[in-house]
Amino acid sequence: MSNRLFQGLVYQMRDTVDRTIGVVDENATTIACSDLTKIGEPNDFLAIDLGENNDLFIRDGVTYKPFGAKMKAEYAVFVSGTDDLAAKLCGILTISLSNIKQYYDEKYDRSNFIKNVILDNILPGDIFVKARELHFSSEVSRVVLLIRIVSANDISAFEVIQNLFPDKQKDFVFNISESDIVLVKEIKAGIDTKDLEKLARSIVDTLGSEFYTKVVVGIGTVVTGIKDLARSFREAQMALEVGKVFDTEKAIVNYDNLGIARIIYQLPTTLCEAFLKEVFKKGSIESLDQETLFTIQKFFENNLNVSETSRKLFVHRNTLVYRLEKIKKLTGLDLREFDHAIIFKVALMVKKYLTASPVKY
């Protein structure tokens, strides 16, 4: 990485500086040079002073100045000539190359640091130490979004998302698997949940409409503090897994909106099976046909309102009452009673959960 950074800057300065300029590494190999033919050449006559003294020195008509972020110099810039101008150019190059290397190293380390935090690959006590080293603000509100690719073409979804969030000092994008991309987004304190969903919607729509890539997005909770990013990431993971079971049509699943589905997802399957047996003592849930289940769904969607549900189903009110009586006879639960309706709703979700056999994290 450093080689490409240095060569990019040296090459840009080639027409400005009427001298041969470049960089050698600690093994005295030229890794960047305005004269491209010299890149990769070893210098058997050069012995860079790798001690703490990074003073200028001259070898074979060329001025050198060591530099590096560590106690020992890792590199040395060189300028052809031994005059004062060569020394000044060495000083300017050293400052420029040191700064650009520090910027990119910090950027890379920050991204790597955040990735290790959310994956729990760093000890809690080390998080604060590393955050201080990287000048990382720990009291900023952030949220983790997990973007999962469902179907794609040759376009890199990772690059598209990186371009959507170009501020590399505040937002971090990285892959954790072939299909999963993580976005750690810095946000304003007190942001509304709907705004986060709009953000996720922009990702889904951009990838879908412009690049024909279908994705689903899980949203964790907003956290303040770097160590809590791991929790937000796990919540985004759970949002996708729970959504895969209970909200199969949704492209965006927010952990804050999972409600009772989140509790059911965490229950042991044996407990769920026992619950279903207890609820449906009179008859199995399988005894309900698709028309009846559809009626139940619409009844719940219309807040247990018989008149409104019959209107939406285009059936007479008495027809709906007859169907509800049929359900009561089969299951012993009268959906017109609030307590019975809650039990039935939970039972349907538990059944859906058992049928899906989800993979837990």
HUWOPE-V350313 format. One record per pair of residues at least 12 apart in sequence whose ideal C-beta (glycine too) atoms are under 10 Angstrom apart, sorted by the first residue. I is the first residue (numbers start at 1). GAP is how many residues later the second one is. D is the distance in Angstrom with one decimal. If there is no record, write none. Layout:
# HUWOPE-V350313
((I GAP D) (I GAP D))
This chain:
# HUWOPE-V350313
((1 100 8.9) (1 103 6.8) (1 104 8.4) (1 107 7.4) (2 21 8.6) (2 23 8.4) (2 29 7.5) (2 30 8.8) (2 72 8.4) (2 73 7.7) (2 95 8.8) (2 98 9.3) (2 99 5.9) (2 102 8.1) (2 103 8.4) (3 20 8.4) (3 22 8.4) (3 26 10.0) (3 28 4.6) (3 29 6.4) (3 36 8.6) (3 37 9.9) (4 27 9.5) (4 28 8.7) (4 100 9.6) (5 18 9.8) (5 27 8.5) (5 92 7.9) (5 95 5.7) (5 96 6.3) (5 98 9.1) (5 99 5.9) (5 100 9.5) (6 16 8.2) (6 17 4.7) (6 19 9.6) (6 25 6.4) (6 26 3.8) (6 27 9.3) (6 69 7.7) (6 71 8.8) (6 87 9.4) (6 90 9.7) (6 91 5.8) (6 94 8.0) (6 95 7.7) (7 15 8.7) (7 16 8.2) (7 24 7.5) (7 25 4.1) (7 26 7.8) (7 27 9.4) (7 29 8.8) (7 32 7.3) (8 24 8.4) (8 92 8.6) (9 12 9.8) (9 14 9.2) (9 23 7.9) (9 84 8.2) (9 87 6.2) (9 88 6.4) (9 90 10.0) (9 91 6.2) (9 92 9.8) (10 12 5.9) (10 13 6.8) (10 21 9.7) (10 22 4.7) (10 23 6.5) (10 24 5.6) (10 25 9.8) (10 26 10.0) (10 29 9.7) (10 67 8.8) (10 83 7.9) (10 86 9.6) (10 87 8.3) (11 21 8.0) (11 22 8.9) (11 23 6.8) (11 25 8.2) (12 22 9.7) (13 21 7.2) (13 76 9.1) (13 79 9.1) (13 80 7.8) (13 83 8.4) (14 19 9.3) (14 20 4.1) (14 21 8.7) (14 22 9.4) (15 19 9.0) (16 18 9.9) (17 17 7.3) (17 62 7.7) (17 63 9.7) (17 68 9.5) (17 72 6.2) (17 75 9.1) (17 76 8.7) (18 16 10.0) (18 62 9.8) (18 67 9.8) (19 15 8.0) (19 43 9.7) (19 44 9.7) (19 59 9.8) (19 60 5.6) (19 61 4.8) (19 62 6.0) (19 66 8.1) (19 67 7.1) (19 70 7.0) (20 13 6.9) (20 14 5.7) (20 15 5.3) (20 18 7.7) (20 42 8.2) (20 58 8.0) (20 59 7.4) (20 60 4.2) (20 61 8.9) (21 12 7.3) (21 13 5.1) (21 14 8.9) (21 41 10.0) (21 56 7.2) (21 57 6.9) (21 58 5.2) (21 59 7.5) (21 65 9.4) (21 68 6.8) (21 69 8.7) (21 71 9.9) (21 72 6.4) (22 12 6.3) (22 13 7.4) (22 14 10.0) (22 16 6.8) (22 17 7.9) (22 19 9.9) (22 40 9.5) (22 54 9.6) (22 55 7.3) (22 56 5.7) (22 57 8.4) (22 58 9.3) (22 71 9.0) (23 16 9.8) (23 41 10.0) (23 44 9.1) (23 52 5.4) (23 53 7.1) (23 54 5.5) (23 55 7.3) (23 70 8.0) (23 71 9.7) (23 74 6.7) (24 14 9.9) (24 17 9.2) (24 18 9.0) (24 19 6.5) (24 22 6.8) (24 24 7.0) (24 38 10.0) (24 40 7.7) (24 42 9.4) (24 51 6.7) (24 52 5.3) (24 53 8.3) (24 54 6.4) (25 23 8.8) (25 43 9.8) (25 48 9.9) (25 49 7.0) (25 50 5.7) (25 51 8.3) (26 22 6.6) (26 24 6.1) (26 40 8.9) (26 42 8.2) (26 46 7.7) (26 47 7.1) (26 48 5.6) (26 49 7.1) (26 50 8.4) (27 15 7.3) (27 16 9.4) (27 19 9.9) (27 21 9.0) (28 13 9.5) (28 14 6.1) (28 15 4.6) (28 16 7.7) (28 17 8.6) (28 18 4.5) (28 19 7.4) (28 20 6.2) (28 31 9.7) (28 36 9.9) (28 48 8.5) (29 12 7.1) (29 13 5.1) (29 14 7.5) (29 17 9.6) (30 12 7.9) (30 13 7.1) (30 16 9.7) (30 48 8.4) (31 44 7.7) (32 43 9.1) (32 45 9.0) (32 65 8.6) (33 45 8.5) (34 45 9.8) (34 46 9.4) (35 45 9.3) (43 16 8.0) (43 17 8.5) (43 19 9.1) (43 21 9.9) (43 35 9.1) (45 14 6.4) (45 15 5.8) (46 13 5.3) (46 14 7.8) (46 16 8.5) (46 18 7.5) (46 30 8.3) (46 32 8.7) (47 12 7.9) (48 16 6.9) (48 17 9.9) (48 18 5.7) (48 24 9.9) (48 25 6.6) (48 26 9.6) (48 27 8.5) (48 28 5.0) (48 30 9.9) (49 15 8.9) (49 17 6.2) (49 23 9.7) (49 24 7.3) (49 27 8.7) (50 16 7.1) (50 18 8.8) (50 20 9.9) (50 21 9.7) (50 22 4.9) (50 23 5.3) (50 24 8.4) (50 26 9.2) (51 15 8.9) (51 20 8.9) (51 21 7.0) (51 22 7.9) (52 19 6.2) (52 20 7.5) (52 21 8.6) (53 13 8.4) (53 20 8.9) (54 12 4.6) (54 13 6.1) (54 14 7.9) (54 18 9.5) (54 19 5.5) (54 22 8.6) (54 40 8.2) (56 20 9.7) (56 21 10.0) (56 23 10.0) (56 26 9.9) (56 30 8.9) (56 31 5.7) (56 34 6.2) (56 35 8.2) (56 38 9.6) (57 19 8.7) (58 20 9.9) (58 23 9.3) (58 24 5.1) (58 28 8.5) (58 29 9.2) (59 17 9.9) (59 19 8.6) (59 23 9.7) (60 22 9.7) (61 19 7.1) (61 20 7.2) (61 21 6.2) (61 25 9.6) (62 16 5.2) (62 17 7.1) (62 18 5.6) (62 19 7.4) (62 20 7.7) (62 24 8.0) (62 28 9.8) (63 13 9.9) (63 14 8.9) (63 15 6.7) (63 16 5.1) (63 17 7.9) (63 18 6.4) (63 19 5.8) (63 20 8.2) (63 21 9.7) (63 22 9.3) (63 23 4.0) (63 24 5.8) (63 25 9.7) (63 26 8.0) (63 27 5.4) (64 12 4.7) (64 13 7.1) (64 14 4.9) (64 15 8.3) (64 22 9.6) (64 26 7.1) (65 12 5.4) (65 13 7.9) (65 14 8.5) (65 21 9.7) (65 22 7.9) (65 24 9.4) (65 25 4.1) (65 26 6.8) (65 28 7.6) (65 29 5.1) (66 24 9.9) (66 28 8.4) (67 23 9.4) (67 24 10.0) (67 26 8.8) (67 27 4.6) (67 28 8.6) (67 30 6.8) (67 31 5.3) (67 34 8.8) (68 26 9.9) (68 29 10.0) (68 30 7.9) (68 33 8.6) (69 29 7.4) (69 32 7.1) (69 33 6.5) (69 36 7.2) (74 27 9.0) (75 19 9.0) (75 22 7.4) (75 23 9.0) (75 26 8.5) (76 14 8.8) (76 18 8.7) (77 12 8.4) (77 13 5.4) (77 14 8.9) (77 15 9.0) (77 16 4.2) (77 17 5.4) (77 18 9.8) (77 19 9.0) (77 20 6.4) (77 21 9.5) (78 12 7.3) (78 15 8.7) (79 12 9.8) (79 13 9.5) (79 14 7.2) (103 65 10.0) (105 29 9.9) (106 27 9.4) (106 28 6.2) (106 29 7.8) (106 30 9.5) (106 63 9.2) (107 27 9.7) (107 61 5.6) (107 62 7.8) (107 65 9.7) (108 60 9.8) (109 21 8.4) (109 24 8.4) (109 25 5.9) (109 27 9.6) (110 20 9.6) (110 21 9.5) (110 24 5.4) (110 25 9.1) (110 26 6.5) (110 58 8.1) (110 59 7.9) (110 62 7.1) (111 57 7.7) (111 61 5.2) (111 62 8.2) (111 63 6.0) (111 73 9.1) (112 18 9.9) (112 22 9.9) (112 60 9.6) (112 62 8.5) (113 13 9.9) (113 14 8.4) (113 17 5.7) (113 18 7.6) (113 20 9.0) (113 21 6.1) (113 23 7.2) (113 59 9.1) (113 113 8.5) (114 17 10.0) (114 20 9.7) (114 22 8.6) (114 28 9.1) (114 30 9.5) (114 57 10.0) (114 58 4.8) (114 59 10.0) (114 60 7.8) (114 68 8.6) (114 70 5.4) (114 112 7.9) (114 115 6.9) (114 119 9.9) (115 57 7.7) (115 59 5.3) (115 60 9.3) (115 61 7.5) (115 67 7.5) (115 69 8.8) (115 118 9.9) (116 14 8.6) (116 114 9.6) (117 13 8.7) (117 14 9.0) (117 19 10.0) (117 67 8.9) (117 109 5.9) (117 110 7.0) (117 111 9.3) (117 112 5.3) (117 113 6.0) (117 116 8.7) (118 26 6.4) (118 28 9.7) (118 54 9.3) (118 56 9.2) (118 58 8.3) (118 64 6.6) (118 66 7.1) (118 102 9.4) (118 108 9.7) (118 111 5.1) (118 112 5.2) (118 113 9.1) (118 114 7.7) (118 115 4.0) (118 116 8.5) (118 118 9.3) (118 119 10.0) (119 57 7.0) (119 63 9.2) (119 111 7.5) (119 114 7.7) (120 107 10.0) (120 110 5.3) (120 111 10.0) (120 113 9.0) (120 114 8.9) (121 109 9.5) (122 104 9.8) (122 105 9.2) (122 108 9.2) (124 103 5.7) (124 106 9.4) (125 102 9.8) (127 98 9.2) (127 99 5.6) (127 100 5.1) (127 102 9.3) (127 103 9.4) (128 97 9.6) (128 98 7.8) (128 99 7.9) (130 96 8.9) (131 94 9.8) (131 95 5.5) (131 96 9.1) (136 33 9.9) (136 90 6.8) (137 32 10.0) (137 33 9.4) (137 49 8.7) (137 89 8.8) (138 86 8.5) (138 87 5.9) (138 88 5.0) (138 89 8.3) (138 90 9.9) (139 50 9.7) (139 85 6.2) (139 86 7.1) (139 87 9.2) (140 30 8.2) (140 46 5.6) (140 47 8.5) (140 48 9.7) (140 49 8.4) (140 83 9.8) (140 84 7.1) (140 85 8.9) (140 86 8.8) (141 44 9.5) (141 45 7.2) (141 46 5.3) (141 47 6.8) (141 48 4.7) (141 49 7.9) (141 50 7.2) (141 81 5.5) (141 82 7.3) (141 83 5.2) (141 84 9.4) (142 28 8.8) (142 29 9.1) (142 30 9.1) (142 42 5.8) (142 43 6.4) (142 44 5.3) (142 45 6.6) (142 78 9.5) (142 80 7.3) (142 81 6.1) (142 82 7.7) (142 83 8.8) (142 84 8.1) (142 86 8.6) (142 87 6.3) (142 90 7.4) (143 40 8.7) (143 41 7.8) (143 42 5.5) (143 43 8.6) (143 44 5.8) (143 48 8.1) (143 53 6.2) (143 56 8.7) (143 57 10.0) (143 76 6.8) (143 77 6.0) (143 78 7.2) (143 79 4.8) (143 80 7.1) (143 86 8.9) (143 89 6.0) (143 90 9.9) (143 92 9.5) (143 93 8.5) (143 112 9.9) (144 28 9.7) (144 38 6.5) (144 39 7.3) (144 40 5.6) (144 41 7.8) (144 74 8.6) (144 75 8.0) (144 76 4.3) (144 77 8.8) (144 78 9.5) (144 79 8.1) (144 84 9.7) (144 85 6.1) (144 86 8.7) (144 87 8.8) (144 88 4.0) (144 89 4.4) (144 90 8.8) (144 91 7.6) (144 92 5.0) (144 93 9.1) (144 111 9.7) (145 16 9.3) (145 20 9.9) (145 28 9.7) (145 36 8.8) (145 37 7.4) (145 38 4.4) (145 39 8.1) (145 40 6.5) (145 51 8.0) (145 54 7.5) (145 55 6.1) (145 58 7.5) (145 72 5.7) (145 73 7.0) (145 74 5.6) (145 75 7.4) (145 87 9.1) (145 88 9.4) (145 91 6.2) (145 94 9.6) (145 107 9.4) (145 109 10.0) (146 30 8.4) (146 34 6.2) (146 35 7.6) (146 36 6.0) (146 37 8.0) (146 54 10.0) (146 69 10.0) (146 70 8.8) (146 71 7.0) (146 72 4.3) (146 73 8.1) (146 74 7.6) (146 86 9.7) (146 87 7.0) (146 88 9.7) (146 89 9.2) (146 90 3.9) (146 91 6.0) (146 92 9.7) (146 93 7.6) (146 94 6.0) (146 107 9.6) (147 13 10.0) (147 14 6.5) (147 26 9.0) (147 32 9.2) (147 33 7.2) (147 34 4.4) (147 35 7.6) (147 36 6.5) (147 53 8.4) (147 56 6.2) (147 57 8.5) (147 60 8.2) (147 66 9.9) (147 68 5.2) (147 69 7.8) (147 70 5.3) (147 71 8.2) (147 89 9.3) (147 93 9.4) (148 29 9.0) (148 31 5.8) (148 32 5.5) (148 33 7.9) (148 66 9.8) (148 67 6.2) (148 68 5.1) (148 69 7.6) (148 70 7.3) (148 88 9.7) (148 89 9.5) (148 92 5.8) (148 95 10.0) (148 96 9.3) (149 28 9.6) (149 29 8.1) (149 30 4.6) (149 31 7.7) (149 32 7.4) (149 58 8.4) (149 64 6.5) (149 65 7.5) (149 66 5.4) (149 67 8.7) (150 29 8.1) (150 58 10.0) (150 63 8.4) (150 64 4.4) (150 65 6.1) (150 66 6.1) (150 101 8.8) (151 57 9.9) (151 61 8.5) (151 62 7.1) (151 63 4.5) (151 64 8.7) (152 27 8.5) (152 55 8.5) (152 59 8.3) (152 60 8.1) (152 61 4.5) (152 62 7.5) (152 63 8.3) (153 58 7.2) (153 59 5.5) (153 60 6.5) (154 57 9.5) (154 58 9.9) (154 59 9.8) (155 52 8.2) (155 55 8.8) (155 56 4.4) (155 57 7.6) (155 58 6.1) (156 19 10.0) (156 25 10.0) (156 55 9.1) (156 57 9.3) (157 18 9.5) (157 22 9.1) (157 24 6.3) (157 46 9.2) (157 49 9.9) (157 50 5.9) (157 54 7.3) (157 56 5.3) (157 57 9.9) (157 58 6.7) (158 15 7.0) (158 16 8.1) (158 17 5.8) (158 23 5.6) (159 14 9.3) (159 52 9.9) (160 13 9.9) (160 21 9.6) (160 43 8.6) (160 46 6.8) (160 47 6.1) (160 50 8.1) (160 51 6.0) (160 53 7.7) (160 55 10.0) (161 12 5.3) (161 13 9.9) (161 20 5.9) (161 21 9.6) (161 22 6.3) (161 42 6.5) (161 45 8.7) (161 46 7.9) (161 54 9.2) (162 12 9.2) (162 19 9.3) (162 21 9.4) (163 43 9.5) (164 19 8.8) (164 35 9.6) (164 38 7.3) (164 39 6.7) (164 42 6.5) (164 43 9.2) (165 18 6.5) (165 19 9.5) (165 20 6.9) (165 21 9.7) (165 34 9.5) (165 38 9.2) (167 18 9.7) (167 19 8.1) (169 17 8.8) (170 14 9.2) (170 15 7.9) (170 16 4.1) (170 17 9.3) (171 12 6.8) (171 13 6.8) (171 14 5.3) (171 15 6.2) (171 16 9.7) (172 12 4.3) (172 13 8.3) (172 14 8.9) (172 57 9.7) (173 12 9.3) (176 57 9.0) (176 61 9.8) (179 36 9.1) (180 35 10.0) (180 38 9.6) (180 56 9.9) (180 57 8.7) (180 60 8.9) (181 22 9.4) (181 34 8.3) (181 36 9.7) (182 47 9.8) (182 51 6.8) (182 54 8.1) (182 55 9.9) (183 16 8.9) (183 17 9.2) (183 20 7.7) (183 34 8.7) (183 36 9.9) (183 53 9.4) (184 36 9.7) (184 42 9.8) (184 45 6.4) (184 48 8.4) (184 49 8.3) (185 14 7.1) (185 15 10.0) (185 34 9.9) (185 37 9.6) (187 12 8.5) (187 35 6.6) (188 34 9.8) (189 33 8.3) (189 35 7.4) (190 32 8.7) (191 31 6.6) (193 26 8.3) (193 28 9.4) (193 29 8.8) (193 61 6.3) (193 62 9.9) (193 63 5.7) (193 64 7.4) (194 60 9.4) (196 21 9.8) (196 23 5.5) (196 24 9.4) (196 25 9.6) (196 26 7.6) (196 56 9.1) (196 58 6.9) (196 60 8.7) (197 20 8.9) (197 22 7.0) (197 55 5.7) (197 56 9.6) (197 57 6.0) (197 59 9.8) (197 60 8.7) (198 54 9.5) (199 18 8.9) (199 20 8.5) (199 53 9.5) (200 15 9.5) (200 16 9.4) (200 17 4.2) (200 18 8.6) (200 19 5.8) (200 51 8.2) (200 52 4.5) (200 53 8.9) (200 54 8.0) (201 16 8.3) (201 50 8.0) (201 51 6.2) (202 15 10.0) (203 12 7.0) (203 14 6.0) (203 48 9.5) (203 49 8.8) (204 12 7.7) (204 13 6.0) (204 47 4.9) (204 48 6.4) (205 46 9.1) (208 43 8.2) (214 37 8.0) (215 36 7.3) (215 37 9.7) (216 23 9.4) (216 24 6.2) (216 27 7.0) (216 28 8.1) (216 31 9.7) (216 32 9.9) (216 34 7.6) (216 35 5.2) (216 36 7.3) (216 37 7.1) (217 19 8.3) (217 22 8.6) (217 23 8.0) (217 26 9.6) (217 33 9.6) (217 34 6.8) (217 35 5.0) (217 36 7.3) (217 37 9.1) (218 15 9.4) (218 17 7.9) (218 18 4.0) (218 19 6.4) (218 20 7.6) (218 21 3.7) (218 22 3.8) (218 23 8.2) (218 24 8.8) (218 25 7.0) (218 26 9.8) (218 34 8.2) (218 35 5.4) (218 36 8.0) (218 37 7.2) (219 13 8.8) (219 16 8.1) (219 17 6.0) (219 20 6.1) (219 21 9.5) (219 33 7.0) (219 34 7.1) (219 35 4.5) (219 36 6.2) (219 37 7.7) (219 38 8.8) (220 12 3.4) (220 13 6.1) (220 14 7.4) (220 15 3.8) (220 16 4.0) (220 17 8.2) (220 18 8.6) (220 19 7.1) (220 34 8.8) (220 35 5.5) (220 36 9.0) (221 14 5.6) (221 15 8.9) (221 18 9.7) (221 33 8.9) (221 34 5.8) (221 35 6.1) (222 34 9.0) (223 12 9.3) (232 23 8.3) (234 21 9.2) (234 127 6.8) (235 19 9.4) (235 20 4.0) (235 21 8.6) (235 23 9.0) (235 27 9.2) (236 17 8.7) (236 18 9.3) (236 19 6.7) (237 18 9.3) (237 124 5.4) (238 15 9.2) (238 17 6.4) (238 20 7.6) (238 23 10.0) (238 24 6.9) (238 27 7.1) (238 28 8.6) (238 122 8.8) (238 123 6.8) (239 13 9.0) (239 14 4.3) (239 15 6.4) (239 16 4.4) (239 17 8.8) (239 18 8.5) (239 19 6.5) (239 22 9.9) (239 23 8.6) (240 13 6.1) (240 15 9.6) (240 121 9.8) (241 12 9.1) (241 24 7.1) (241 115 9.6) (241 117 5.7) (241 118 7.0) (241 119 7.2) (241 120 6.9) (242 13 8.4) (242 16 5.4) (242 17 9.7) (242 19 5.2) (242 20 6.0) (242 21 10.0) (242 22 8.5) (242 23 4.8) (242 24 9.3) (242 111 9.0) (242 114 10.0) (242 116 7.8) (243 12 9.7) (243 14 9.7) (243 15 8.0) (243 18 8.4) (243 22 10.0) (244 112 7.3) (244 114 6.7) (244 115 9.1) (245 16 7.4) (245 19 8.6) (245 20 6.8) (245 104 8.7) (245 107 6.3) (245 108 5.7) (245 109 9.7) (245 110 8.7) (245 111 4.3) (245 112 9.1) (245 113 5.2) (246 12 8.1) (246 13 9.4) (246 14 9.4) (246 15 4.5) (246 16 9.4) (246 18 8.1) (246 19 8.0) (246 102 10.0) (246 103 6.4) (246 106 6.3) (246 107 7.5) (246 110 8.4) (246 112 9.7) (247 14 7.8) (248 104 9.4) (248 108 8.9) (259 90 9.8) (260 82 9.4) (260 85 8.4) (260 86 6.6) (260 89 6.9) (260 90 9.9) (261 85 9.9) (261 88 6.3) (261 91 9.2) (261 92 8.2) (263 83 9.3) (263 86 9.6) (264 82 7.3) (264 85 5.5) (264 86 5.8) (264 88 8.8) (264 89 5.3) (264 90 9.6) (265 84 9.4) (265 88 6.5) (265 91 9.6) (265 93 6.8) (265 95 7.7) (266 94 8.1) (267 83 7.9) (267 86 7.9) (269 81 9.6) (269 84 8.2) (269 85 6.2) (269 88 8.2) (269 89 10.0) (271 79 9.2) (272 75 9.6) (272 77 9.6) (272 78 4.8) (272 79 8.4) (272 81 6.4) (272 82 5.6) (273 77 8.6) (273 78 9.9) (273 81 6.8) (275 68 9.4) (275 71 8.0) (275 72 7.2) (275 75 5.9) (275 76 9.8) (275 79 10.0) (276 70 10.0) (276 71 6.1) (276 72 9.9) (276 74 6.0) (276 75 6.4) (276 78 7.6) (278 65 9.7) (278 69 9.4) (279 52 7.7) (279 53 8.7) (279 54 7.6) (279 61 9.9) (279 64 6.0) (279 65 7.6) (279 67 8.3) (279 68 4.7) (279 69 10.0) (279 71 8.5) (279 72 9.7) (280 50 8.7) (280 51 5.8) (280 52 8.0) (280 53 8.5) (280 64 9.5) (280 67 7.1) (280 71 9.4) (281 50 8.7) (281 51 6.6) (282 46 9.6) (282 47 8.2) (282 48 6.8) (282 49 6.0) (282 50 4.5) (282 51 8.9) (283 46 8.7) (283 47 4.8) (283 48 6.0) (283 49 8.1) (284 46 9.0) (284 47 9.1) (285 45 9.2) (285 46 7.6) (285 59 9.2) (285 62 6.8) (285 63 7.6) (285 65 9.5) (285 66 5.7) (286 65 9.0) (287 43 5.6) (287 44 8.2) (288 38 9.1) (288 39 7.1) (288 42 6.7) (288 43 7.8) (288 60 9.6) (291 22 10.0) (291 32 8.2) (292 31 6.4) (292 32 9.6) (292 34 7.1) (292 35 6.4) (292 38 8.4) (293 34 9.7) (293 55 8.0) (294 19 8.3) (295 14 7.7) (295 15 9.7) (295 18 6.7) (295 20 8.5) (295 24 9.5) (295 25 7.0) (295 28 5.1) (295 29 8.0) (295 31 9.4) (295 32 8.1) (295 40 9.4) (296 13 9.8) (296 27 8.7) (296 28 8.8) (296 31 6.9) (296 39 6.7) (296 45 9.3) (296 48 7.3) (296 49 8.7) (296 52 7.4) (297 12 9.9) (297 48 9.9) (297 51 8.4) (298 12 9.3) (298 14 5.8) (298 15 5.7) (298 17 10.0) (298 22 9.1) (299 13 9.5) (299 14 8.9) (299 21 7.8) (299 24 8.9) (299 25 7.4) (299 28 9.3) (299 36 6.0) (299 37 8.8) (299 42 8.1) (299 45 9.7) (300 35 8.2) (300 41 7.2) (300 44 8.6) (300 45 6.1) (300 48 8.7) (303 38 9.7) (304 20 9.9) (304 31 6.8) (304 32 6.5) (304 33 8.8) (304 34 7.1) (304 36 10.0) (304 37 5.7) (305 31 9.9) (306 12 9.8) (306 14 5.8) (306 15 6.6) (306 18 7.7) (306 29 9.7) (306 30 7.1) (307 13 8.8) (309 14 9.8) (309 15 9.4) (310 13 9.7) (321 15 8.7) (323 12 9.6) (324 12 6.2) (327 13 9.8) (327 17 8.2) (328 12 8.3) (331 12 9.6) (331 13 7.3) (331 16 8.7) (333 14 8.4))
